[in-house]
Amino acid sequence: MAVFCDRGRVPGPDLELVEVPRNGSFKVWSHGYPFRTVRWHFHPECEIHLITATTGRAFVGDHIGTFQPGNLVLTGPNLPHNWISDIPQGTTVSQRCLVLQFTAEFASGVSALFPEMAFLKTLLGEAARGVEFAPGTGAAARPIIDELLTAAGGRRLELLFALLGLLQADGRRRPLASTGYRAVPAETMNQPLNHVLAHISRNLGHDLREADLAALSGYSPSAFCRAFQRHTGMTFVSYVNGLRISRACELLIGSQRRIIDICFEVGFSNLSNFNRQFLAQKAMPPSAFRNHHRSQAAIGAAAL
């Protein structure tokens, strides 16, 4: 977690790799506190972030403020941000926030395809500085995002459009970062570990050795191990396996490929290890995961 001393001494933000599903247009998820992404970080995707529990301090660009349950913020591409909860040390919260992430390219495509969504261009322009919405908008957004966590098929788009329309209708929304603030992703990507994370994402299906990535970063192997865990909150192996299982989930849901082919495509060298890692992370084997999501999709389609 980043430590903020003052406005003039903010550490460089960490890159967060956002795995937007290849068979979907956006990612919706929730997390508790503490959590590995609760640090001063940025990502190329836009983000809608709703606090559901705790109070604390919010950092968006050069803005420092406070938050409470119902706080709803939209951040644009590469805008650094973090929310730090004021809770006693050792306390854990099962759900601290709801998160929806999508690419600027997706938003531009929606705006171009549907004239009714042309307001997205203005809204995302404002998001370059971060936008905070009125408490009533946060309250109205909560049930929409809650449903999006499990929605499937066309219902997902229906709910997304409703959420974006809700944000646009908020005449009390306000910018967070100062007028002159601009995110400079090229500078932050020059940080050694951000470069390494981008390399991992591009080469996830290939053999990734910790020693090779230590050399790529310029760290010694032992220093790389410590720095990587501070940066991501996870060991190198846990981080890579987590990304590979996430990508496998996308392929299981969105394709008819055999499980053994998916195993090798996402970078596992043998099926038994893939099955073991999948079961540990998803609490079910890959075949059960695929069947579960197919049945959920069928239920969602029947409800439309």
C-alpha positions as CSV (number, residue, x, y, z in Angstrom):
1,M,0.0,0.0,0.0
2,A,1.3,3.4,-0.9
3,V,2.0,5.8,2.0
4,F,1.2,9.5,1.3
5,C,3.4,12.0,3.1
6,D,2.2,15.1,1.3
7,R,1.1,16.3,-2.1
8,G,4.7,16.9,-3.2
9,R,5.9,13.4,-2.4
10,V,3.5,10.9,-3.8
11,P,5.2,7.6,-4.9
12,G,4.9,6.6,-8.5
13,P,1.7,4.6,-9.2
14,D,1.8,0.9,-9.8
15,L,0.3,-0.6,-13.0
16,E,-2.7,-2.8,-12.4
17,L,-3.5,-5.3,-15.1
18,V,-7.2,-5.4,-15.7
19,E,-8.4,-8.6,-17.4
20,V,-11.5,-7.5,-19.2
21,P,-13.1,-10.8,-20.4
22,R,-12.6,-11.4,-24.1
23,N,-16.1,-12.7,-24.4
24,G,-17.5,-9.6,-22.7
25,S,-17.4,-5.8,-23.0
26,F,-16.5,-4.9,-19.5
27,K,-15.5,-6.4,-16.1
28,V,-17.6,-6.2,-12.9
29,W,-16.3,-7.4,-9.6
30,S,-16.0,-6.6,-5.9
31,H,-13.3,-6.9,-3.3
32,G,-12.8,-6.5,0.4
33,Y,-10.2,-4.7,2.5
34,P,-7.3,-5.1,2.8
35,F,-6.8,-6.2,-0.8
36,R,-3.9,-6.4,-3.3
37,T,-5.3,-3.6,-5.5
38,V,-5.6,-1.2,-2.6
39,R,-2.5,0.8,-3.4
40,W,-1.6,3.9,-5.4
41,H,-2.1,2.5,-9.0
42,F,-3.4,3.2,-12.5
43,H,-4.6,1.2,-15.5
44,P,-5.6,2.0,-19.1
45,E,-9.2,1.2,-18.5
46,C,-12.0,3.5,-17.2
47,E,-13.4,2.6,-13.8
48,I,-16.6,3.1,-12.0
49,H,-15.8,2.6,-8.3
50,L,-18.5,2.4,-5.6
51,I,-17.7,2.2,-1.9
52,T,-20.1,-0.1,0.0
53,A,-18.4,-0.2,3.5
54,T,-16.0,1.8,5.6
55,T,-14.9,5.4,5.6
56,G,-11.4,6.8,4.8
57,R,-9.3,8.9,2.5
58,A,-9.5,9.0,-1.3
59,F,-6.7,9.9,-3.6
60,V,-7.5,10.6,-7.3
61,G,-4.8,12.3,-9.4
62,D,-3.7,15.2,-7.2
63,H,-7.0,15.2,-5.2
64,I,-7.0,14.1,-1.6
65,G,-10.5,13.8,0.0
66,T,-12.6,11.5,2.2
67,F,-15.1,8.8,1.4
68,Q,-18.0,6.9,3.0
69,P,-20.4,4.2,1.9
70,G,-22.2,5.3,-1.2
71,N,-19.2,7.2,-2.6
72,L,-19.3,6.8,-6.4
73,V,-16.3,7.8,-8.6
74,L,-15.5,7.5,-12.3
75,T,-11.9,7.5,-13.3
76,G,-10.5,7.9,-16.8
77,P,-7.7,6.0,-18.5
78,N,-4.3,6.0,-16.6
79,L,-5.6,8.3,-13.8
80,P,-3.8,7.2,-10.6
81,H,-6.1,6.5,-7.7
82,N,-6.5,4.8,-4.3
83,W,-9.0,4.5,-1.4
84,I,-7.6,3.8,2.0
85,S,-10.0,2.7,4.7
86,D,-9.8,3.9,8.3
87,I,-10.1,0.6,10.2
88,P,-8.2,-0.9,13.1
89,Q,-5.0,-2.8,12.1
90,G,-5.8,-6.5,11.6
91,T,-9.5,-5.9,10.8
92,T,-10.8,-7.3,7.5
93,V,-13.9,-6.3,5.5
94,S,-15.4,-8.9,3.2
95,Q,-16.7,-6.3,0.7
96,R,-15.4,-2.8,0.6
97,C,-16.3,-1.7,-2.9
98,L,-17.9,-2.6,-6.3
99,V,-15.9,-2.1,-9.4
100,L,-16.8,-1.8,-13.1
101,Q,-14.0,-1.5,-15.7
102,F,-14.2,-1.0,-19.4
103,T,-11.9,0.3,-22.2
104,A,-12.1,3.8,-23.7
105,E,-12.3,2.0,-27.1
106,F,-15.5,0.2,-26.0
107,A,-17.0,3.5,-24.8
108,S,-16.1,5.2,-28.1
109,G,-17.7,2.3,-30.1
110,V,-20.9,2.5,-28.1
111,S,-21.1,6.2,-28.5
112,A,-20.6,5.9,-32.3
113,L,-23.0,3.0,-32.7
114,F,-25.9,4.5,-30.5
115,P,-26.6,8.2,-30.9
116,E,-28.5,8.0,-27.6
117,M,-25.1,7.3,-25.9
118,A,-23.2,10.2,-27.5
119,F,-23.0,11.7,-24.0
120,L,-20.3,9.2,-23.2
121,K,-17.7,11.4,-25.0
122,T,-18.4,14.3,-22.6
123,L,-18.6,12.1,-19.5
124,L,-15.2,10.4,-20.3
125,G,-13.7,13.7,-21.0
126,E,-14.6,14.7,-17.5
127,A,-13.3,11.4,-16.2
128,A,-9.7,12.4,-17.1
129,R,-9.7,14.3,-13.8
130,G,-11.9,11.8,-12.0
131,V,-15.6,12.5,-11.3
132,E,-17.4,12.2,-8.0
133,F,-21.2,11.8,-8.0
134,A,-23.9,12.9,-5.6
135,P,-24.8,10.5,-2.7
136,G,-28.2,9.8,-4.3
137,T,-26.5,8.6,-7.5
138,G,-24.3,6.2,-5.5
139,A,-27.4,4.8,-3.7
140,A,-29.2,4.3,-7.0
141,A,-26.1,2.7,-8.6
142,R,-25.8,0.1,-5.9
143,P,-28.6,-2.3,-7.0
144,I,-27.6,-2.0,-10.6
145,I,-23.9,-3.0,-10.0
146,D,-25.0,-5.7,-7.5
147,E,-27.1,-7.3,-10.2
148,L,-24.3,-6.9,-12.8
149,L,-22.1,-9.2,-10.6
150,T,-24.2,-12.2,-11.8
151,A,-26.1,-10.9,-14.8
152,A,-25.5,-12.6,-18.2
153,G,-26.2,-12.0,-21.9
154,G,-28.1,-9.0,-23.0
155,R,-29.1,-8.1,-19.4
156,R,-25.5,-7.0,-18.8
157,L,-25.7,-4.4,-21.5
158,E,-29.2,-3.3,-20.3
159,L,-27.8,-2.7,-16.8
160,L,-24.7,-1.0,-18.1
161,F,-26.6,1.5,-20.2
162,A,-28.9,2.2,-17.2
163,L,-25.8,2.8,-15.0
164,L,-24.2,5.1,-17.5
165,G,-27.4,7.0,-18.0
166,L,-27.6,7.5,-14.2
167,L,-24.1,9.0,-14.2
168,Q,-24.9,11.4,-17.0
169,A,-28.2,12.6,-15.3
170,D,-26.3,13.6,-12.2
171,G,-26.2,17.4,-12.4
172,R,-24.3,17.6,-9.1
173,R,-21.3,15.6,-10.1
174,R,-17.9,17.3,-9.6
175,P,-14.3,16.9,-10.9
176,L,-11.7,15.7,-8.4
177,A,-8.2,16.4,-9.7
178,S,-7.2,20.0,-10.4
179,T,-7.8,21.6,-13.8
180,G,-4.2,21.4,-14.9
181,Y,-3.6,17.8,-13.8
182,R,-2.7,15.3,-16.5
183,A,-1.8,11.7,-16.1
184,V,1.4,10.8,-17.9
185,P,1.3,7.0,-18.5
186,A,4.6,6.9,-20.4
187,E,6.5,8.1,-17.3
188,T,4.8,5.6,-14.9
189,M,5.4,2.7,-17.4
190,N,9.1,3.4,-17.2
191,Q,9.1,2.1,-13.6
192,P,10.8,-1.4,-13.8
193,L,8.0,-3.5,-12.3
194,N,5.3,-1.8,-14.4
195,H,7.3,-2.8,-17.4
196,V,7.5,-6.4,-16.0
197,L,3.7,-6.6,-15.5
198,A,3.0,-5.5,-19.0
199,H,5.5,-8.1,-20.3
200,I,3.7,-10.8,-18.2
201,S,0.3,-9.8,-19.7
202,R,1.6,-9.9,-23.3
203,N,3.3,-13.3,-22.8
204,L,1.0,-15.1,-20.4
205,G,0.8,-18.3,-22.6
206,H,4.6,-18.6,-22.7
207,D,7.1,-19.9,-20.2
208,L,7.6,-17.1,-17.6
209,R,10.6,-17.6,-15.3
210,E,11.1,-15.4,-12.3
211,A,14.9,-15.1,-12.9
212,D,14.3,-13.9,-16.5
213,L,11.9,-11.2,-15.3
214,A,14.3,-10.2,-12.5
215,A,16.9,-9.6,-15.2
216,L,14.4,-7.6,-17.3
217,S,13.6,-5.4,-14.3
218,G,17.3,-4.8,-13.4
219,Y,16.8,-6.2,-9.9
220,S,18.7,-9.1,-8.5
221,P,16.5,-12.3,-8.1
222,S,16.1,-11.8,-4.3
223,A,15.4,-8.0,-4.6
224,F,12.9,-8.7,-7.4
225,C,11.1,-11.2,-5.3
226,R,10.6,-8.7,-2.5
227,A,9.8,-5.8,-4.8
228,F,7.3,-7.8,-6.8
229,Q,5.4,-8.9,-3.6
230,R,5.3,-5.3,-2.4
231,H,4.1,-4.1,-5.8
232,T,1.4,-6.6,-6.3
233,G,0.6,-8.0,-2.9
234,M,1.3,-11.5,-4.2
235,T,4.2,-13.8,-5.0
236,F,5.3,-14.0,-8.6
237,V,3.9,-17.6,-9.0
238,S,0.6,-16.7,-7.4
239,Y,0.2,-13.6,-9.6
240,V,0.9,-15.4,-12.8
241,N,-1.3,-18.4,-11.9
242,G,-4.1,-16.0,-11.0
243,L,-3.9,-14.3,-14.4
244,R,-3.8,-17.7,-16.2
245,I,-6.8,-19.0,-14.4
246,S,-8.7,-15.8,-15.2
247,R,-7.9,-16.2,-18.9
248,A,-8.9,-19.8,-18.8
249,C,-12.3,-18.9,-17.4
250,E,-12.8,-16.6,-20.3
251,L,-12.0,-19.4,-22.8
252,L,-14.2,-21.9,-20.9
253,I,-17.2,-19.6,-21.0
254,G,-16.6,-18.1,-24.5
255,S,-15.3,-21.1,-26.6
256,Q,-15.8,-24.8,-27.3
257,R,-12.1,-25.6,-26.9
258,R,-11.1,-28.7,-25.1
259,I,-10.0,-28.2,-21.5
260,I,-6.6,-29.6,-22.2
261,D,-6.1,-27.2,-25.1
262,I,-7.1,-24.3,-22.8
263,C,-4.7,-25.5,-20.2
264,F,-1.7,-25.2,-22.6
265,E,-2.9,-22.0,-24.3
266,V,-2.9,-20.1,-21.0
267,G,0.6,-21.2,-20.1
268,F,0.2,-24.3,-17.9
269,S,2.6,-27.1,-18.8
270,N,0.4,-30.0,-17.5
271,L,-3.2,-30.7,-17.0
272,S,-3.0,-31.9,-13.4
273,N,-1.4,-28.6,-12.2
274,F,-4.0,-26.6,-14.2
275,N,-6.8,-28.6,-12.6
276,R,-5.3,-28.2,-9.1
277,Q,-4.8,-24.4,-9.5
278,F,-8.3,-24.0,-11.0
279,L,-9.9,-25.9,-8.1
280,A,-8.0,-23.8,-5.5
281,Q,-9.1,-20.5,-7.1
282,K,-12.6,-21.2,-8.2
283,A,-13.7,-24.0,-5.8
284,M,-14.7,-26.2,-8.7
285,P,-13.0,-28.1,-11.5
286,P,-12.9,-26.5,-15.0
287,S,-15.6,-28.7,-16.4
288,A,-18.0,-27.8,-13.6
289,F,-17.2,-24.1,-14.1
290,R,-18.0,-24.3,-17.8
291,N,-21.3,-26.1,-17.1
292,H,-22.3,-23.7,-14.4
293,H,-21.9,-20.7,-16.6
294,R,-23.7,-22.3,-19.5
295,S,-26.7,-23.0,-17.3
296,Q,-26.6,-19.4,-15.9
297,A,-26.5,-18.0,-19.4
298,A,-29.4,-20.1,-20.5
299,I,-31.4,-18.9,-17.5
300,G,-30.6,-15.3,-18.3
301,A,-31.5,-15.7,-22.0
302,A,-34.9,-17.3,-21.0
303,A,-35.6,-14.4,-18.7
304,L,-35.3,-11.8,-21.5
